[in-house]
Amino acid sequence: MDNKVHVKTGDTVIVINGKDRGKSGKVMEVSPKEGKVIVEGVNIITKHKKPRKQGDPGGLIKAESALYASKVQLVCPKCGRPTRIGHTINKGEKVRVCKKSDCKAVIE
């Protein structure tokens, strides 16, 4: 099975479907094995935390949860639009490029 994900940690992405559709944020973590990503400020869940030590606060904590990488699309840093990613060879290196016909910017 192919465990590649089209986004990297630090990329700015936008959610293209689901309850958080239209929200954008920075990728904090990528899990290629599961095909999931964690995006800053997106897919917020509530966790119940029990205090472990004396003085530790317990209660409800809001945290980002993982969502499938297929639900996010990279935002091109040059044109600012959500785009698919293409690959080209540039000076002996494989680089990611914007697939928008009027942009074609190198992403990195």
C-alpha positions in Angstrom: 0.0 0.0 0.0 1.2 3.5 -0.8 1.7 5.6 2.3 2.4 9.0 0.7 0.6 12.2 1.8 0.5 15.3 -0.5 1.1 17.7 2.4 4.1 18.3 4.8 4.3 19.6 8.3 4.2 23.4 8.2 2.1 23.7 5.0 -0.9 25.9 5.0 -4.0 24.0 4.0 -7.8 24.5 3.6 -10.4 22.0 4.5 -12.5 21.1 1.4 -15.3 19.1 3.0 -16.9 18.1 6.3 -18.0 20.2 9.3 -15.0 22.5 9.1 -15.2 23.1 5.4 -13.6 26.4 4.4 -11.4 26.7 7.5 -7.6 27.0 6.9 -4.6 26.4 9.1 -1.1 25.1 9.4 -0.3 21.4 9.3 1.0 20.5 12.8 1.5 16.8 12.3 1.3 14.2 9.4 0.7 10.5 9.8 1.3 8.9 6.4 0.6 5.4 7.7 -3.0 6.3 8.6 -3.3 8.9 5.8 -4.2 11.6 8.4 -3.1 15.1 9.3 -3.6 17.4 12.3 -4.4 21.0 11.3 -4.1 24.0 13.7 -7.5 25.3 14.7 -9.5 22.7 12.7 -11.5 19.7 13.9 -11.6 20.7 17.5 -12.8 18.1 20.0 -13.4 18.1 23.7 -11.3 15.8 25.9 -12.1 14.9 29.5 -8.8 15.2 31.5 -8.4 13.7 34.9 -6.0 15.5 37.3 -3.0 13.1 37.8 -1.0 15.0 40.5 -2.1 17.2 43.3 -2.6 20.8 42.0 -3.1 19.6 38.4 -6.2 21.0 36.8 -8.8 18.5 35.5 -11.8 19.1 33.3 -12.6 19.6 29.7 -9.8 20.4 27.3 -10.2 21.5 23.7 -7.7 19.9 21.2 -7.2 19.4 17.5 -8.0 15.9 16.2 -6.7 14.2 13.1 -8.6 14.3 9.8 -8.0 12.5 6.6 -5.4 14.1 4.3 -7.8 13.7 1.3 -10.1 16.3 3.0 -7.5 19.1 2.9 -5.9 20.9 -0.1 -2.7 22.9 -0.1 -2.9 26.7 -0.4 -0.4 28.1 -2.9 1.8 30.7 -1.2 2.0 32.7 -4.4 -1.6 32.9 -5.7 -3.3 32.1 -2.4 -5.7 29.6 -3.8 -6.3 26.0 -2.9 -4.5 23.8 -5.4 -3.5 20.3 -6.3 0.2 19.6 -6.3 2.4 18.6 -9.3 6.0 17.6 -9.3 8.8 18.7 -11.6 12.6 18.3 -11.7 14.3 21.6 -11.1 18.1 21.7 -11.1 18.3 18.0 -10.3 15.8 18.2 -7.5 12.2 17.0 -7.4 10.1 20.0 -6.4 6.3 20.6 -5.8 4.6 23.0 -8.1 1.1 24.7 -8.1 -1.2 23.1 -10.7 -3.1 26.3 -11.4 -2.6 27.2 -15.1 -1.8 30.8 -14.5 0.5 30.3 -11.5 2.8 27.3 -11.8 4.8 28.5 -8.7 7.3 26.3 -6.9 6.1 25.4 -3.5 8.6 25.1 -0.7 
